[in-house]
Structure formats: structure tokens, C-alpha cells
Amino acid sequence: MKVRLQIFIDKKVNLRFRKKFVRKKGDLSKFIEELMVKKLKSK
């Protein structure tokens, strides 16, 4: 359930946070992308 929640949050929040964090913290957006890739592969 935690994984599904995280993916759901990432999809919803990613669009908003990407624009903000790309300027402030590009590492975080990359970290989120890595998490999504790992979770997609684990499925």
C-alpha cells in the first residue's frame, strides 16, 4: 500500500514540484524519477 500511495503522490505532485524543484533542487526530481523507475521495474 505504501508503494502505491507513493506512486500516486508522485504522479499528482510531480507536475507541481518539478517546476519548483528543477530550479531549487534538481536532485529531488531525479530522485523521484529513480523511485518511479524502480517501482515500475519491481512490478
C-alpha distances in whole Angstrom, upper triangle without the diagonal:
4,5,5,6,9,10,11,12,14,15,17,18,19,22,23,23,24,27,28,26,28,31,30,28,27,26,22,22,23,20,18,19,19,15,15,17,16,12,14,17,14,13
4,6,5,6,9,10,10,12,14,15,16,17,20,21,20,22,25,25,23,25,28,27,24,24,22,19,19,20,17,15,17,16,13,13,16,14,11,14,16,14,14
4,5,5,6,9,10,10,12,14,15,15,19,20,19,20,24,24,22,24,27,26,23,23,21,18,17,18,15,13,14,13,10,10,12,11,8,10,13,10,11
4,5,5,6,9,10,11,12,14,15,18,19,19,20,23,24,23,24,27,27,24,24,22,19,18,19,17,14,15,15,12,10,13,13,9,11,14,12,11
4,5,5,6,8,10,11,12,13,16,17,17,18,22,22,21,23,26,25,23,23,21,18,17,19,17,13,15,16,13,12,15,15,12,14,17,15,14
4,5,5,6,9,10,10,11,14,15,14,16,19,19,18,20,23,22,19,19,18,14,14,15,13,10,12,13,9,9,12,12,10,12,15,14,14
4,5,5,6,9,10,10,13,15,14,15,18,19,18,19,22,22,20,19,18,15,13,14,13,9,10,12,9,7,10,11,8,9,13,13,12
4,5,5,6,8,10,12,13,14,15,18,19,18,20,23,23,21,20,20,17,15,17,16,12,13,15,12,10,14,15,12,12,16,16,15
4,5,5,6,8,10,11,11,13,16,16,15,18,20,20,18,18,18,14,13,15,14,10,12,15,12,11,15,16,13,15,18,18,17
4,6,5,5,8,10,9,10,13,14,13,15,18,18,16,15,15,11,10,12,11,7,9,11,9,8,12,13,12,13,16,16,16
4,6,5,7,10,10,11,14,15,15,16,19,19,18,17,17,14,12,14,14,10,10,13,12,9,12,15,13,13,16,17,17
4,6,6,8,9,11,13,14,15,16,19,19,18,18,19,15,13,16,16,12,13,16,15,13,16,18,16,16,20,21,20
4,6,5,6,8,10,11,11,13,16,16,15,15,16,12,11,14,14,10,12,15,14,13,16,18,17,18,21,22,21
4,5,5,5,9,10,9,11,14,14,13,12,13,10,8,11,11,8,9,13,12,11,14,16,15,16,19,20,20
4,6,6,7,9,10,11,14,15,14,14,15,13,10,13,14,11,12,16,15,14,16,19,18,18,22,23,23
4,6,6,7,9,10,12,13,13,13,15,13,11,14,15,13,14,18,17,16,19,22,21,21,24,26,26
4,5,5,6,8,10,10,10,10,12,9,8,12,12,10,12,15,15,15,18,20,20,20,23,25,25
4,5,5,5,8,10,9,8,10,9,6,9,11,10,10,14,14,14,16,19,19,19,22,24,24
4,6,6,7,9,10,10,13,12,9,13,15,13,14,17,18,18,20,22,23,23,26,27,28
4,6,6,6,8,9,12,11,10,13,15,14,15,18,19,19,21,23,24,25,27,29,29
4,5,5,5,6,8,7,7,10,11,11,13,15,16,17,19,21,22,23,25,26,27
4,6,6,4,8,8,7,9,12,12,12,15,17,17,18,21,22,23,25,26,28
4,6,6,10,11,10,12,15,15,16,18,20,21,22,24,26,26,28,30,31
4,6,9,9,10,13,14,15,16,18,19,21,22,24,25,27,28,30,31
4,5,6,7,9,10,11,13,15,16,18,19,21,22,24,25,26,28
4,5,5,6,9,10,11,13,15,16,17,19,20,21,23,25,26
4,6,5,6,9,10,10,12,14,15,16,18,20,21,22,25
4,5,5,6,9,10,10,12,14,15,17,18,20,21,23
4,5,5,6,9,10,11,12,14,15,17,18,20,21
4,5,5,6,9,10,10,12,14,15,16,18,20
4,5,5,6,9,10,11,12,14,15,16,19
4,5,5,6,9,10,11,12,14,15,17
4,5,5,6,9,10,11,12,14,16
4,5,5,6,9,10,11,12,14
4,5,5,6,9,10,10,12
4,5,5,6,9,10,11
4,5,5,6,9,10
4,5,5,6,9
4,5,5,6
4,6,5
4,5
4
